[in-house]
């Protein structure tokens, strides 16, 4: 049940293309009823409304995180954060500390040896010693590989699986280790999922695209996630836009898979891996890795399998997609798209709105092909912020020449490739403003985009990428769904990506809605998150009277 009284927000700023100068917004139930000036709000206010003084706060459309692993994010919140480790010794010390705390299995995430002095990873024996023999599973920062203890490996027979290297695991060995370390009961799964979605809501995120797949978690994980928000008396959480990355070869197989999820899948794809990751050297590259000339990565699906999967989805009008990072991996996908278009017709392929996750390598020819097939790219700008600096991991793995062509956001948009943004949490954090900053300050100036373009990619485009049921979702205009976030901000600006002009302007005369300055060192603070008129999050002390109304049911 939606609130019984309209809510009038006043004395702030509203990010709206309908009125770039708006300072007030009226919400009636689950709909934005009006947007306008403070003067008009004074005339509009009456005793039937709950009036909220924004005190200069900013209202924006709520963010859509277009690539999330919800249960993994919840697990990461409870496991050892190894992202700050400065050396292998530092990592082993943290493992030892966790083992002494009494846990039965030591779980950790986020380590990245590319920044360590000797760039070596711990062995199974070293982890056994540090943990006192307890099982250990530590996911690398990209979550495409891990290090495990000998005690865990022995119980799973990892030494006999593809991808085992003295405790470092990729491919089949990693899948087995990850699934074993995530053997959760229903109560544990719910706890982790709720924790992750609460974190998303506290960061202004109203919806997450969940990228489930058999190699990541069992189907029960996604099924449970889809049922979290079904209890009308329960907690209001961000909407889950569900993807399942399982390859099929026919419409009959597709129907069987989608049936497992009650017809609630947005698409059959997401993390359906064509290749792996740069950090784990499993992304499929045309040329060898710079720091390991014997490696060109791994291809997990060939073009025929890609085409069969796309064909099955296209035949029923369902969106399909793949995880692809390397240029050789993208070659496989484009070949598969060509085969599917030949079999089913290019218009049918375009109409299905297929999407690709990551696409970190794409030259002009490949980008033209993405446009031709009507492909949406779901990208993660925080990857470039984390690994794209001159001395960063990308440079180590592929060299400076190839690195400059990575994550080509400006090239995608210039060519007409639909672009949406996400975090790939827990690979990077649920932090939409950091995503926008990474887009505006891309390590390659030629691939920088404006804050406005990045904001659209992280809001409205996220809904369009899944085929939204309401054309105004992701916007604040009269008649749009009431899905928004309220932010405490220091300064509002028009921010461009062109270094030849002033990039940080407070001049509103162009009629462009203002966004928070991203170069102040202080990111916006979320005060409230609302989706479809239901409050998902409220900061202490903000909007208390409206909160009582919104929680009524």
C-alpha positions as CSV (number, residue, x, y, z in Angstrom):
1,X,0.0,0.0,0.0
2,X,1.4,3.4,-1.0
3,X,1.5,6.4,1.4
4,X,-1.9,8.0,2.3
5,X,-0.6,11.5,2.0
6,X,1.4,13.3,-0.7
7,X,4.9,14.4,0.2
8,X,6.2,17.8,-0.9
9,X,9.9,18.3,-1.0
10,X,11.0,21.9,-0.9
11,X,14.0,24.2,-0.6
12,X,16.5,22.0,-2.5
13,X,17.4,21.0,-6.0
14,X,15.8,18.5,-8.3
15,X,17.7,16.8,-11.1
16,X,15.1,16.9,-13.9
17,X,15.4,17.5,-17.6
18,X,11.8,18.8,-17.4
19,X,12.9,21.8,-15.3
20,X,16.7,22.2,-14.8
21,X,16.0,25.0,-12.2
22,X,13.5,23.0,-10.1
23,X,13.8,23.3,-6.4
24,X,10.7,21.3,-5.3
25,X,8.9,18.0,-6.1
26,X,5.6,16.6,-5.1
27,X,5.2,12.8,-4.8
28,X,1.7,11.3,-4.7
29,X,1.8,7.6,-3.8
30,X,4.1,5.9,-6.2
31,X,4.2,8.7,-8.8
32,X,6.0,12.0,-9.2
33,X,3.0,14.4,-9.4
34,X,4.8,17.7,-9.9
35,X,8.2,19.4,-10.2
36,X,8.8,23.1,-10.0
37,X,10.0,26.2,-8.2
38,X,10.0,27.2,-4.6
39,X,7.5,30.0,-5.3
40,X,5.1,27.5,-6.9
41,X,5.6,25.1,-4.0
42,X,4.6,27.8,-1.6
43,X,1.2,28.1,-3.4
44,X,0.9,24.3,-3.8
45,X,1.4,23.3,-0.2
46,X,-1.6,22.5,2.0
47,X,-2.6,20.6,5.0
48,X,-3.1,17.4,3.1
49,X,0.6,17.0,2.4
50,X,3.7,16.1,4.4
51,X,6.2,18.9,3.7
52,X,9.9,18.0,3.8
53,X,12.5,20.9,4.0
54,X,15.4,19.6,1.9
55,X,17.7,22.4,3.4
56,X,19.6,22.5,0.1
57,X,19.7,18.8,-0.5
58,X,19.6,17.3,-4.1
59,X,16.9,14.8,-5.4
60,X,18.0,12.6,-8.3
61,X,16.6,9.5,-9.9
62,X,17.7,6.4,-8.1
63,X,20.7,4.6,-9.4
64,X,20.5,1.2,-11.2
65,X,23.6,-1.0,-10.6
66,X,23.7,-3.0,-13.8
67,X,26.0,-5.7,-12.6
68,X,25.9,-7.1,-9.1
69,X,26.5,-10.4,-7.3
70,X,24.2,-9.9,-4.3
71,X,25.1,-12.9,-2.1
72,X,28.8,-12.6,-2.9
73,X,28.5,-8.9,-1.8
74,X,26.9,-9.9,1.5
75,X,29.6,-12.5,2.1
76,X,32.3,-10.0,1.3
77,X,30.8,-7.6,4.0
78,X,31.4,-10.4,6.5
79,X,34.7,-11.9,5.3
80,X,38.2,-10.5,5.5
81,X,38.8,-7.5,3.3
82,X,42.2,-8.0,1.8
83,X,42.1,-5.1,-0.6
84,X,44.4,-3.1,1.6
85,X,47.1,-5.8,1.8
86,X,50.5,-4.4,0.9
87,X,52.4,-7.7,0.6
88,X,52.0,-11.4,0.9
89,X,53.2,-11.2,4.5
90,X,50.4,-8.8,5.3
91,X,47.9,-11.2,3.8
92,X,49.2,-14.2,5.7
93,X,49.1,-12.2,8.9
94,X,45.4,-11.3,8.4
95,X,44.6,-15.0,7.6
96,X,46.3,-16.0,10.9
97,X,44.3,-13.4,12.8
98,X,41.1,-14.6,11.4
99,X,41.9,-18.2,12.1
100,X,42.6,-17.3,15.8
101,X,39.2,-15.5,16.0
102,X,37.5,-18.9,16.0
103,X,36.0,-19.2,12.5
104,X,35.8,-22.7,11.0
105,X,36.7,-21.6,7.5
106,X,38.7,-18.5,6.7
107,X,37.1,-16.5,3.9
108,X,38.6,-13.4,2.3
109,X,38.3,-11.2,-0.8
110,X,39.9,-8.4,-2.7
111,X,43.7,-9.2,-2.7
112,X,45.6,-8.0,-5.7
113,X,49.3,-9.1,-6.0
114,X,49.9,-6.7,-8.8
115,X,50.6,-3.9,-6.3
116,X,52.9,-6.0,-4.0
117,X,56.7,-5.7,-4.1
118,X,57.4,-9.2,-5.4
119,X,54.0,-9.8,-7.1
120,X,53.8,-13.4,-5.9
121,X,50.7,-15.2,-4.5
122,X,50.6,-17.4,-1.4
123,X,50.9,-21.1,-1.7
124,X,48.6,-23.7,-0.3
125,X,51.3,-24.6,2.3
126,X,51.7,-21.0,3.4
127,X,47.9,-20.7,3.9
128,X,47.9,-24.0,5.9
129,X,50.6,-22.7,8.1
130,X,48.9,-19.3,8.7
131,X,45.5,-20.8,9.4
132,X,46.7,-23.6,11.5
133,X,45.2,-26.1,9.1
134,X,41.8,-24.6,8.8
135,X,40.2,-24.4,5.3
136,X,41.0,-21.1,3.5
137,X,39.4,-19.5,0.4
138,X,40.6,-16.0,-0.6
139,X,39.1,-14.6,-3.8
140,X,41.3,-12.4,-5.9
141,X,40.0,-8.8,-6.5
142,X,38.5,-9.8,-9.9
143,X,36.8,-12.9,-8.4
144,X,38.0,-15.0,-11.3
145,X,40.6,-16.8,-9.3
146,X,41.5,-17.4,-5.7
147,X,44.1,-18.9,-3.4
148,X,43.1,-21.9,-1.2
149,X,44.7,-23.8,1.6
150,X,45.9,-27.4,1.2
151,X,43.3,-28.6,3.7
152,X,40.5,-27.2,1.5
153,X,42.1,-28.4,-1.7
154,X,42.6,-32.0,-0.4
155,X,38.9,-32.4,0.5
156,X,37.8,-31.3,-3.0
157,X,40.5,-33.0,-5.0
158,X,41.5,-29.6,-6.6
159,X,45.0,-30.8,-7.5
160,X,43.4,-33.1,-10.1
161,X,41.3,-30.3,-11.7
162,X,42.1,-28.0,-14.5
163,X,43.3,-24.7,-13.2
164,X,45.2,-25.8,-10.1
165,X,48.7,-24.3,-9.4
166,X,50.0,-25.0,-5.9
167,X,47.1,-23.2,-4.2
168,X,46.3,-20.7,-6.9
169,X,43.1,-21.7,-8.7
170,X,41.4,-20.7,-11.9
171,X,38.8,-22.3,-14.3
172,X,37.4,-25.6,-13.0
173,X,39.5,-25.7,-9.8
174,X,38.3,-22.3,-8.9
175,X,34.6,-23.0,-9.6
176,X,34.8,-26.1,-7.3
177,X,36.5,-24.2,-4.5
178,X,34.1,-21.2,-4.7
179,X,31.0,-23.4,-4.7
180,X,32.3,-25.4,-1.7
181,X,33.0,-22.3,0.3
182,X,29.5,-20.9,-0.4
183,X,27.5,-23.9,0.8
184,X,24.9,-21.8,2.6
185,X,21.6,-22.7,4.2
186,X,18.5,-20.6,3.7
187,X,18.9,-18.4,6.7
188,X,22.5,-17.6,5.9
189,X,21.7,-16.8,2.3
190,X,18.9,-14.5,3.3
191,X,21.1,-12.7,5.8
192,X,23.9,-12.1,3.3
193,X,21.4,-11.0,0.5
194,X,19.6,-8.6,2.8
195,X,22.9,-7.1,4.0
196,X,24.0,-6.5,0.4
197,X,20.6,-4.9,-0.7
198,X,20.5,-2.7,2.4
199,X,24.0,-1.5,1.5
200,X,22.8,-0.7,-2.0
201,X,19.8,1.2,-0.8
202,X,22.0,3.2,1.6
203,X,23.9,4.3,-1.5
204,X,20.9,5.5,-3.5
205,X,20.5,2.4,-5.5
206,X,16.9,1.4,-6.3
207,X,17.6,-1.7,-8.4
208,X,20.4,-4.2,-9.0
209,X,20.9,-6.4,-12.0
210,X,21.8,-9.7,-10.4
211,X,24.2,-11.8,-12.4
212,X,23.7,-15.4,-11.3
213,X,25.2,-18.4,-12.9
214,X,25.8,-22.1,-12.1
215,X,29.5,-21.6,-11.7
216,X,28.9,-18.8,-9.2
217,X,26.1,-20.2,-7.1
218,X,23.2,-22.7,-7.3
219,X,19.9,-21.8,-8.8
220,X,18.5,-21.8,-5.2
221,X,20.5,-18.6,-4.6
222,X,18.8,-16.6,-7.3
223,X,15.4,-18.1,-6.5
224,X,15.7,-17.0,-2.9
225,X,16.8,-13.5,-3.9
226,X,13.8,-13.2,-6.2
227,X,11.5,-14.1,-3.3
228,X,13.0,-11.6,-0.8
229,X,10.7,-8.8,-1.8
230,X,7.6,-10.8,-2.3
231,X,6.3,-10.5,1.3
232,X,4.0,-7.5,1.4
233,X,4.5,-7.1,5.2
234,X,8.3,-7.4,4.8
235,X,11.2,-5.1,4.4
236,X,11.3,-2.9,1.3
237,X,14.5,-3.6,-0.6
238,X,16.0,-2.6,-4.0
239,X,14.4,-4.3,-7.0
240,X,16.2,-7.3,-8.3
241,X,16.6,-7.5,-12.1
242,X,17.5,-11.1,-12.5
243,X,19.9,-12.7,-15.0
244,X,21.0,-16.3,-15.1
245,X,24.2,-17.3,-17.0
246,X,23.5,-20.8,-18.3
247,X,24.0,-21.7,-21.9
248,X,21.2,-23.3,-23.9
249,X,21.0,-24.8,-27.4
250,X,17.3,-24.7,-28.1
251,X,14.1,-23.0,-27.2
252,X,13.0,-26.1,-25.3
253,X,16.1,-25.9,-23.1
254,X,15.6,-22.2,-22.6
255,X,12.0,-22.7,-21.4
256,X,13.2,-25.3,-18.9
257,X,15.9,-23.0,-17.5
258,X,13.6,-19.9,-17.3
259,X,10.9,-22.0,-15.7
260,X,13.2,-22.6,-12.7
261,X,12.7,-18.9,-11.9
262,X,9.0,-18.6,-12.5
263,X,9.4,-16.5,-15.6
264,X,11.0,-13.7,-13.7
265,X,14.3,-13.5,-15.5
266,X,15.2,-10.3,-17.3
267,X,17.5,-12.3,-19.5
268,X,19.5,-15.5,-20.0
269,X,23.0,-14.2,-19.8
270,X,25.0,-11.9,-17.6
271,X,28.0,-13.8,-16.3
272,X,27.8,-16.5,-19.0
273,X,31.5,-16.5,-19.5
274,X,33.0,-16.4,-23.0
275,X,36.3,-15.6,-21.3
276,X,37.7,-14.6,-17.9
277,X,39.5,-11.6,-16.5
278,X,42.6,-9.5,-17.1
279,X,43.9,-9.8,-13.5
280,X,43.7,-13.6,-13.5
281,X,45.1,-13.7,-17.1
282,X,42.0,-15.6,-18.3
283,X,40.5,-12.9,-20.5
284,X,41.0,-14.1,-24.1
285,X,43.5,-11.8,-25.9
286,X,44.6,-11.6,-29.5
287,X,48.2,-11.1,-28.4
288,X,49.9,-12.7,-25.4
289,X,50.0,-11.1,-22.0
290,X,52.9,-8.8,-21.5
291,X,53.9,-10.2,-18.2
292,X,53.4,-13.9,-19.2
293,X,54.1,-14.5,-22.9
294,X,52.8,-18.0,-22.7
295,X,49.3,-16.9,-21.9
296,X,46.6,-15.5,-24.1
297,X,43.7,-16.3,-21.7
298,X,40.9,-18.8,-21.9
299,X,37.8,-19.2,-24.2
300,X,35.0,-21.0,-22.4
301,X,32.4,-20.8,-25.2
302,X,33.1,-21.1,-28.9
303,X,31.2,-19.2,-31.6
304,X,28.8,-22.1,-32.4
305,X,27.8,-22.3,-28.8
306,X,27.4,-18.5,-28.6
307,X,25.2,-18.6,-31.8
308,X,23.1,-21.5,-30.4
309,X,22.4,-19.6,-27.2
310,X,21.6,-16.4,-29.0
311,X,19.4,-18.2,-31.5
312,X,17.3,-19.9,-28.8
313,X,16.8,-16.6,-27.0
314,X,16.1,-14.6,-30.2
315,X,13.5,-17.1,-31.3
316,X,11.4,-16.3,-28.3
317,X,12.3,-12.6,-28.0
318,X,14.3,-13.0,-24.8
319,X,17.4,-11.0,-24.0
320,X,20.6,-13.0,-23.9
321,X,24.1,-11.9,-23.0
322,X,27.7,-12.9,-22.1
323,X,30.6,-11.9,-20.0
324,X,33.4,-10.9,-22.3
325,X,36.5,-8.9,-21.6
326,X,39.3,-9.6,-24.0
327,X,39.5,-8.7,-27.7
328,X,39.8,-12.3,-28.8
329,X,36.8,-13.1,-26.6
330,X,34.8,-10.4,-28.3
331,X,35.8,-11.8,-31.7
332,X,34.1,-15.1,-30.6
333,X,30.9,-13.2,-29.6
334,X,30.7,-11.2,-32.8
335,X,31.2,-14.3,-34.8
336,X,28.4,-15.9,-32.9
337,X,26.1,-12.9,-33.4
338,X,26.8,-13.1,-37.1
339,X,25.8,-16.7,-37.2
340,X,22.6,-16.0,-35.2
341,X,21.7,-13.1,-37.5
342,X,22.2,-15.3,-40.5
343,X,19.9,-18.0,-39.0
344,X,17.2,-15.8,-37.5
345,X,17.5,-12.4,-39.3
346,X,19.3,-9.3,-38.2
347,X,16.0,-7.5,-37.2
348,X,15.1,-10.4,-34.8
349,X,18.5,-10.2,-33.2
350,X,18.3,-6.5,-32.8
351,X,14.7,-6.7,-31.4
352,X,15.9,-9.1,-28.6
353,X,18.2,-6.3,-27.2
354,X,21.1,-8.7,-26.4
355,X,23.7,-7.3,-24.0
356,X,27.4,-7.9,-23.1
357,X,29.0,-7.4,-19.8
358,X,32.4,-5.6,-19.4
359,X,33.7,-5.5,-23.0
360,X,37.0,-3.9,-21.8
361,X,38.7,-4.3,-25.2
362,X,36.9,-3.1,-28.3
363,X,38.4,-1.5,-31.4
364,X,36.5,0.6,-33.9
365,X,35.6,-2.3,-36.1
366,X,34.3,-4.3,-33.2
367,X,32.3,-1.2,-31.9
368,X,30.7,-0.9,-35.4
369,X,29.6,-4.5,-35.2
370,X,28.1,-3.9,-31.8
371,X,26.0,-1.1,-33.2
372,X,25.1,-3.3,-36.2
373,X,23.7,-6.0,-34.0
374,X,22.0,-3.6,-31.5
375,X,24.1,-4.7,-28.5
376,X,24.0,-2.9,-25.2
377,X,27.2,-2.8,-23.2
378,X,27.1,-3.1,-19.4
379,X,30.4,-1.6,-18.2
380,X,32.2,-0.9,-14.9
381,X,34.1,2.4,-14.9
382,X,35.6,1.7,-11.5
383,X,37.8,-1.0,-13.1
384,X,39.7,1.7,-14.9
385,X,39.9,3.8,-11.8
386,X,41.4,0.9,-9.9
387,X,43.7,-0.7,-12.5
388,X,44.1,1.8,-15.4
389,X,46.8,4.1,-14.0
390,X,50.2,4.2,-15.7
391,X,51.7,1.9,-13.0
392,X,48.6,-0.2,-12.6
393,X,47.6,-3.8,-13.2
394,X,46.4,-3.2,-16.8
395,X,49.8,-1.9,-17.8
396,X,51.5,-4.9,-16.2
397,X,49.2,-7.4,-17.9
398,X,48.9,-5.9,-21.4
399,X,51.3,-3.0,-21.7
400,X,50.8,0.7,-22.2
401,X,49.9,0.5,-25.9
402,X,47.0,-1.9,-25.6
403,X,45.9,-0.4,-22.3
404,X,45.0,2.9,-23.9
405,X,42.2,1.2,-25.8
406,X,40.6,-0.4,-22.8
407,X,37.1,0.6,-21.4
408,X,36.4,2.9,-24.4
409,X,33.3,4.6,-23.0
410,X,33.5,7.7,-25.2
411,X,34.0,5.6,-28.3
412,X,30.9,3.5,-27.4
413,X,28.7,6.5,-26.9
414,X,30.0,8.3,-30.0
415,X,29.3,5.3,-32.2
416,X,25.8,4.8,-30.7
417,X,26.3,1.8,-28.5
418,X,23.8,1.9,-25.6
419,X,25.8,2.0,-22.4
420,X,24.8,1.2,-18.8
421,X,27.0,1.1,-15.7
422,X,27.4,-1.1,-12.7
423,X,29.9,-2.1,-10.0
424,X,30.4,-5.9,-10.4
425,X,30.2,-5.8,-6.6
426,X,32.0,-7.2,-4.7
427,X,34.8,-6.6,-7.3
428,X,34.3,-2.9,-6.7
429,X,32.0,-1.3,-4.1
430,X,28.4,-0.3,-4.4
431,X,29.3,3.4,-4.9
432,X,27.6,5.1,-7.8
433,X,29.3,8.5,-7.4
434,X,32.7,6.8,-7.6
435,X,31.5,5.2,-10.9
436,X,30.6,8.7,-12.2
437,X,33.9,10.1,-11.1
438,X,35.8,7.2,-12.8
439,X,33.9,8.0,-16.1
440,X,34.6,11.7,-16.0
441,X,38.3,11.1,-15.0
442,X,39.1,8.1,-17.1
443,X,42.8,7.4,-17.2
444,X,42.7,7.8,-21.0
445,X,41.5,11.4,-21.5
446,X,40.2,10.4,-25.0
447,X,37.7,8.1,-23.3
448,X,36.3,10.5,-20.7
449,X,32.6,11.2,-20.8
450,X,30.5,14.0,-19.2
451,X,29.0,13.5,-15.8
452,X,25.6,13.9,-17.3
453,X,26.2,11.0,-19.8
454,X,27.6,8.9,-17.0
455,X,24.6,9.7,-14.8
456,X,22.2,8.6,-17.5
457,X,24.2,5.4,-18.0
458,X,23.8,4.6,-14.3
459,X,20.1,5.5,-14.0
460,X,17.8,5.6,-17.0
461,X,20.0,3.5,-19.3
462,X,20.0,0.7,-16.6
463,X,16.2,0.4,-16.9
464,X,16.3,0.5,-20.7
465,X,18.9,-2.2,-20.8
466,X,16.4,-4.6,-19.2
467,X,13.4,-3.5,-21.2
468,X,11.8,-1.5,-18.5
469,X,8.0,-1.7,-18.1
470,X,7.7,2.1,-17.7
471,X,9.3,4.4,-20.2
472,X,9.8,7.2,-17.6
473,X,11.7,5.1,-15.0
474,X,15.1,6.7,-14.3
475,X,13.8,10.2,-14.8
476,X,12.1,12.8,-12.5
477,X,9.3,14.3,-14.5
478,X,5.5,14.4,-13.8
479,X,4.0,11.0,-14.3
480,X,7.2,9.1,-13.7
481,X,7.5,6.4,-11.0
482,X,8.6,7.8,-7.7
483,X,12.0,6.2,-7.7
484,X,14.6,8.6,-6.4
485,X,17.3,9.4,-3.9
486,X,18.0,12.5,-1.7
487,X,21.6,13.6,-1.2
488,X,23.4,16.0,1.0
489,X,25.9,17.8,-1.3
490,X,28.6,20.4,-1.1
491,X,28.4,21.9,-4.5
492,X,26.4,21.5,-7.8
493,X,28.1,21.9,-11.2
494,X,27.9,21.2,-14.9
495,X,30.7,18.8,-15.6
496,X,32.1,18.0,-19.0
497,X,34.7,15.6,-20.3
498,X,36.4,17.9,-22.7
499,X,39.7,19.1,-21.3
500,X,39.8,21.9,-23.9
501,X,37.0,23.8,-22.1
502,X,36.2,24.5,-18.5
503,X,35.3,21.1,-17.1
504,X,33.7,22.3,-13.8
505,X,31.1,25.0,-14.3
506,X,28.4,26.4,-12.0
507,X,26.8,28.3,-14.9
508,X,23.2,27.0,-15.2
509,X,22.3,29.1,-18.3
510,X,22.8,26.1,-20.7
511,X,19.7,24.5,-19.1
512,X,21.6,21.4,-18.1
513,X,20.6,19.9,-14.7
514,X,23.3,20.2,-12.1
515,X,25.1,17.3,-10.5
516,X,27.3,17.2,-7.4
517,X,30.9,18.2,-7.9
518,X,33.0,15.1,-8.2
519,X,36.4,16.7,-7.4
520,X,35.9,18.0,-3.9
521,X,37.1,14.9,-2.0
522,X,33.7,14.6,-0.3
523,X,31.0,12.5,-2.1
524,X,27.3,13.1,-1.7
525,X,25.7,11.5,1.4
526,X,22.5,9.6,0.8
527,X,19.7,10.8,3.1
528,X,16.8,8.8,1.6
529,X,16.1,6.2,-1.1
530,X,12.6,5.6,-2.5
531,X,11.5,3.1,-5.1
532,X,8.0,3.0,-6.6
533,X,6.9,5.2,-3.7
534,X,8.3,2.9,-1.0
535,X,11.1,4.0,1.2
536,X,14.1,1.7,1.1
537,X,16.5,3.8,3.2
538,X,16.4,6.8,5.5
539,X,19.4,8.4,7.2
540,X,19.0,9.0,10.9
541,X,17.1,12.3,11.5
542,X,16.0,12.8,7.9
543,X,12.3,13.0,6.9
544,X,11.0,11.2,9.9
545,X,7.4,12.1,9.5
546,X,7.4,11.0,5.9
547,X,9.1,7.8,6.8
548,X,6.2,6.8,9.1
549,X,3.8,7.3,6.2
550,X,6.0,5.4,3.7
551,X,6.4,2.4,6.0
552,X,2.6,2.1,6.4
553,X,1.0,-0.8,4.6
